[in-house]
């Protein structure tokens, strides 16, 4: 007998409306969750593990670290990011290593 199946992750958008990304500022961030499913012939059949929600941006491809306060999900203070490409910046950078744009003074 041969069993063609396994466990596979599936990312779901759990909030339909986009919100501003705290890293790049564009309105392209969605709350998502990665659930794991038992699949049979590559078709998800049964959810076996429900993931934790996280905020991910479609533009800068970054996940925002979050914390839960009194039952609500709140975005933690974001790291500095380039306003052009969204790449994370260290505090001593004068220019973005991703796109070369001059970093705005803080």
C-alpha positions, 0 to 999 in steps of 0.5 A: 500500500502506498500513501501519497500525503503528508503535512504541508503549510498553508498561509492564509490572510486573516484580515481582508483589508490592507493596512499601512506597513510600519516599516515601509509606510505603504498600505500593503500589509495584511494579517496572516497566519500559517496553518499546517494541514494533513494533505492527501494527494497534495489536497489539504484535508484536515488542519492539524496546527493553527498558527499565530497571526503576524503582520506581513507586507506585500511590498517590502516582504517583511514581517513585523514583530508583534506583541499581544496586549489585553487580547489585541494584537499590537505592532511593536516599535518598528526598526528604521526602514528606507522610505524608498525600498523598505529595507531595514536600516542600522542607526549609523547608515547614511545611505540605504544599502538596498537602493542607495538613497540618502537616509533621512536624519532621525 
